[in-house]
């Protein structure tokens, strides 16, 4: 009897593997990447005691500990054992995400991940497989974009390590990143990627400002530089999001009989105008990052495509909603606001 049951289970497993081979294969690739990280992390106590690591790096590691305590004690985010170990990327990317979008609509390619829900991007530890997937999407007629990512959350399934590339960030950027990822571990709503990422961005930025004010004071260089950066990106976000409205209007104006050449010409002309207009955005940052597109001749080869704009809709489209809700309904009481969100939106 037990033998028959075992044979049935093996048969069912074989059917599932064949039926969901893409996700089984993908899961195996991701599991290998996660296992590689887990097997090569070091406790931060060892890193702090290792003379091979410079004091500047050790100070950033200690700062992460302070950021965590602030996130738990002052923001009331859920406790986590993440960021108690260290993984040295040795200058290599951690992983990549692939975003796909319709050619004449701001509609993402969606991936339905078992248990976790629907995502508008797909992560890869394997660059070869990433490029194969990117090529396939392009052959199918989609716009694509590949982004390197600085960190990720396993939503509490594993304890995330401190990654060496995190320590290249300023105090404010580091605080924003850590609080962003801890927010995912506190509240993550299935099939609501835009909500999750916008919320984590909102909490990360709010928490970073509060942390810097607490540690350094509002007149400190760290606080003022981060505030200037935040203000610039709010203006930049607003500009790009206005651009998505214009693109949506353009795409809706296309008729089935509109020639592809005309669609492409109008599309890239509008995107070029959106990019060129970023030069007018006020920027008080002391250290400015490179332009989205370097000065010179604009062409569709160096312009962002629909997948770039999808990324902004995913991460930034609901910032005003959270800000207004937080200030108007909860009068700046973050603990009360977080309690409301956790009670209102069921988390994984």
C-alpha positions in Angstrom: 0.0 0.0 0.0 2.8 2.5 1.0 4.6 1.5 -2.2 1.5 2.4 -4.3 1.1 5.7 -2.5 4.8 6.5 -3.1 4.5 5.7 -6.8 1.4 8.0 -7.0 3.2 10.8 -5.3 6.2 10.4 -7.6 3.9 10.4 -10.6 2.1 13.6 -9.4 5.4 15.3 -8.8 6.6 14.3 -12.3 3.5 15.8 -13.8 3.9 19.0 -11.8 7.5 19.3 -12.9 6.6 18.9 -16.6 3.6 21.2 -16.3 5.4 24.0 -14.5 8.9 23.3 -15.8 9.6 27.0 -16.4 9.0 27.9 -12.7 10.7 24.7 -11.4 13.8 25.6 -13.5 13.6 29.2 -12.5 13.1 28.3 -8.8 16.2 26.1 -8.9 18.3 28.9 -10.4 17.1 31.4 -7.7 17.6 28.8 -5.0 21.2 28.3 -6.1 21.8 32.0 -6.0 20.3 32.3 -2.5 22.2 29.3 -1.3 25.5 30.8 -2.6 24.9 33.9 -0.6 23.9 32.0 2.6 27.0 29.8 2.4 29.4 32.7 1.9 28.1 35.2 4.5 30.1 36.1 7.6 28.8 37.2 11.0 29.2 40.9 11.3 31.1 40.4 14.6 33.8 38.6 12.6 34.0 41.4 10.0 34.2 44.1 12.6 37.1 42.2 14.2 38.9 41.6 10.9 41.8 44.1 10.3 41.5 43.5 6.6 38.4 45.6 6.4 38.8 49.4 6.7 37.3 51.4 9.5 35.0 53.3 7.1 33.3 50.1 6.1 33.0 49.0 9.7 31.4 52.3 10.6 28.7 51.8 7.9 28.0 48.3 9.3 27.6 49.7 12.8 25.3 52.4 11.3 23.1 49.7 9.9 22.6 48.3 13.4 21.5 51.7 14.5 19.1 52.0 11.6 17.6 48.7 12.4 17.0 49.6 16.1 15.4 52.9 15.0 13.1 51.1 12.6 12.0 48.7 15.3 11.7 51.1 18.2 10.6 54.3 16.5 8.8 53.2 13.4 7.4 50.0 14.9 8.4 47.8 12.0 8.4 44.1 12.6 11.6 42.7 14.2 14.0 40.8 12.0 17.3 39.0 12.3 18.3 40.4 8.8 21.5 42.4 8.4 23.4 40.5 11.1 25.8 39.0 8.6 27.9 40.3 5.7 28.3 39.1 2.1 31.1 40.5 0.0 30.0 40.9 -3.6 33.7 41.6 -4.6 32.5 44.4 -7.0 30.1 42.1 -8.9 26.3 42.7 -9.2 24.1 40.9 -6.7 21.4 40.1 -9.3 19.3 41.7 -12.0 15.6 42.3 -12.7 14.1 42.2 -16.1 11.1 44.5 -16.9 9.0 44.1 -20.0 6.3 46.4 -21.4 3.9 46.5 -24.3 5.4 48.5 -27.2 2.5 51.0 -27.5 1.0 50.8 -24.1 2.3 51.4 -20.6 1.3 47.8 -19.6 3.9 45.5 -18.0 4.6 41.9 -18.8 3.4 40.2 -15.7 4.8 37.1 -14.0 2.5 35.0 -11.8 4.7 33.6 -9.0 3.3 30.7 -7.0 2.3 31.8 -3.4 3.7 35.3 -3.7 1.4 36.6 -6.5 1.8 38.7 -9.6 5.0 40.8 -10.3 5.8 43.2 -13.2 9.4 42.2 -13.2 11.5 39.0 -12.8 14.7 38.6 -10.9 17.8 36.7 -12.0 21.0 35.6 -10.3 22.1 34.0 -13.6 23.2 36.6 -16.2 23.1 34.2 -19.1 19.5 33.2 -18.4 18.7 36.9 -17.9 19.9 37.8 -21.4 18.1 34.9 -22.9 14.8 36.0 -21.3 15.5 39.6 -22.4 16.1 38.5 -26.0 12.9 36.4 -26.0 10.8 39.3 -24.8 12.3 41.6 -27.5 11.6 39.0 -30.2 8.0 38.9 -29.0 7.8 42.7 -29.6 8.1 44.0 -26.1 10.2 46.9 -24.8 12.6 45.7 -22.1 14.9 47.1 -19.4 17.5 45.4 -17.2 18.3 46.9 -13.8 20.9 45.8 -11.4 19.5 45.8 -7.8 21.3 46.8 -4.6 19.2 44.7 -2.3 16.1 42.5 -2.1 13.7 41.1 0.5 12.7 37.4 0.9 9.8 38.7 3.0 11.1 37.0 6.2 11.7 33.6 4.6 15.4 34.1 5.1 17.6 36.5 7.0 19.1 39.0 4.5 22.8 39.8 4.9 24.5 43.2 4.6 25.8 43.4 1.0 29.1 45.1 0.4 27.7 47.4 -2.3 25.2 48.8 0.3 28.1 50.4 2.2 29.0 52.6 -0.8 25.8 54.6 -0.1 25.5 57.8 2.0 24.0 57.6 5.4 20.6 58.8 4.2 20.5 56.4 1.2 21.6 53.5 3.4 18.9 54.3 6.0 16.3 54.5 3.2 17.3 51.2 1.7 17.4 49.2 5.0 14.0 50.7 6.1 12.5 50.0 2.6 13.5 46.3 2.8 12.3 46.0 6.5 9.0 47.4 5.4 8.5 44.6 2.9 9.1 42.2 5.8 6.4 44.0 7.8 3.7 44.4 5.2 3.5 42.8 1.8 0.1 42.4 0.1 -0.3 39.6 -2.5 -0.9 40.7 -6.1 -0.3 44.3 -5.2 3.3 45.0 -6.3 2.7 48.7 -7.0 1.2 49.2 -3.6 4.0 47.3 -1.9 6.8 49.1 -3.6 5.2 52.6 -3.2 4.6 51.9 0.4 8.2 50.7 1.0 9.5 53.8 -0.8 7.3 56.1 1.3 8.3 54.5 4.6 12.0 54.3 3.6 12.2 58.0 2.8 10.2 59.1 5.8 12.1 56.8 8.1 15.5 57.9 6.7 14.7 61.6 7.3 13.6 60.9 10.9 16.7 58.7 11.5 19.1 61.4 10.2 17.3 64.1 12.3 17.6 62.0 15.4 21.2 61.0 14.9 22.8 64.1 13.3 20.2 66.9 13.7 18.2 68.8 11.0 21.1 71.2 10.4 23.6 68.5 9.7 25.2 68.0 6.3 23.9 64.4 6.2 20.3 65.5 6.8 20.4 68.5 4.4 22.1 66.5 1.6 19.5 63.8 1.9 16.6 66.3 2.0 18.0 68.0 -1.1 18.2 64.6 -2.9 14.7 63.7 -1.8 13.3 67.0 -3.0 15.1 66.6 -6.4 13.7 63.1 -6.9 10.2 64.2 -6.0 10.4 66.8 -8.7 12.0 64.3 -11.1 9.3 61.7 -10.3 6.5 64.2 -10.9 8.0 65.1 -14.3 8.4 61.4 -15.3 4.9 60.6 -14.1 3.5 63.5 -16.1 5.4 62.0 -19.0 3.6 58.7 -18.5 0.2 60.5 -18.8 1.3 62.1 -22.1 2.5 58.7 -23.4 -0.8 57.1 -22.4 -2.7 59.8 -24.3 -0.5 59.3 -27.3 -0.9 55.5 -27.3 -4.6 55.8 -27.0 -4.7 58.0 -30.1 -3.2 55.3 -32.2 -5.6 53.5 -34.6 -5.3 49.9 -35.7 -4.4 51.2 -39.2 -1.7 53.6 -38.0 1.5 52.5 -39.6 4.2 51.2 -37.2 6.7 53.7 -38.6 4.5 56.6 -37.6 3.8 55.1 -34.2 7.5 54.7 -33.5 8.3 58.2 -34.8 5.7 59.8 -32.5 6.7 57.6 -29.5 10.4 58.3 -29.6 9.8 62.0 -30.3 7.7 62.3 -27.2 10.1 60.3 -25.0 12.9 62.5 -26.3 11.0 65.6 -25.3 10.4 64.1 -21.8 14.1 63.4 -21.4 15.3 66.7 -22.7 13.0 68.6 -20.3 14.6 67.0 -17.3 17.3 69.6 -17.7 14.9 72.2 -16.3 14.4 70.4 -13.0 15.8 72.4 -10.1 18.6 70.5 -8.3 20.1 71.7 -5.0 22.1 68.5 -4.4 25.8 69.0 -3.7 26.7 65.8 -5.6 24.8 65.3 -8.8 24.4 61.9 -10.5 24.8 61.5 -14.3 22.0 62.4 -16.6 19.5 59.9 -17.7 20.8 60.4 -21.3 24.1 62.1 -21.9 24.1 65.3 -23.9 24.3 64.7 -27.7 22.1 63.3 -30.4 19.0 61.6 -29.0 17.9 58.4 -30.6 15.8 55.4 -29.7 19.1 53.5 -29.0 19.9 55.7 -26.0 16.4 56.8 -24.9 14.5 55.0 -22.1 11.6 52.9 -23.4 8.2 52.0 -22.0 9.8 49.5 -19.5 11.6 52.5 -17.8 8.3 54.3 -17.3 6.6 51.1 -16.0 9.3 51.1 -13.3 8.3 54.6 -12.2 4.6 53.6 -12.1 5.5 50.6 -10.0 7.6 52.4 -7.4 6.4 56.1 -7.4 2.9 56.5 -8.7 1.2 56.3 -5.3 3.6 58.5 -3.2 1.1 61.4 -2.9 -1.6 59.0 -1.8 0.5 57.7 1.1 1.7 61.2 2.0 -1.8 62.7 2.1 -3.3 59.8 4.0 -0.5 60.0 6.6 -0.7 63.7 7.1 -4.4 64.4 6.8 -5.9 61.3 8.4 -3.3 60.4 10.9 -1.7 63.9 11.4 1.9 62.6 11.2 1.5 59.8 13.7 3.4 57.0 12.0 2.8 54.2 14.5 -1.0 54.8 14.2 -0.7 54.9 10.4 1.2 51.7 10.3 -1.2 49.9 12.6 -4.1 51.1 10.3 -2.3 49.7 7.2 -1.5 46.4 8.8 -5.2 46.0 9.9 -6.6 47.1 6.6 -4.4 45.2 4.2 -3.8 41.4 4.8 -0.1 40.6 4.5 1.6 37.5 3.3 
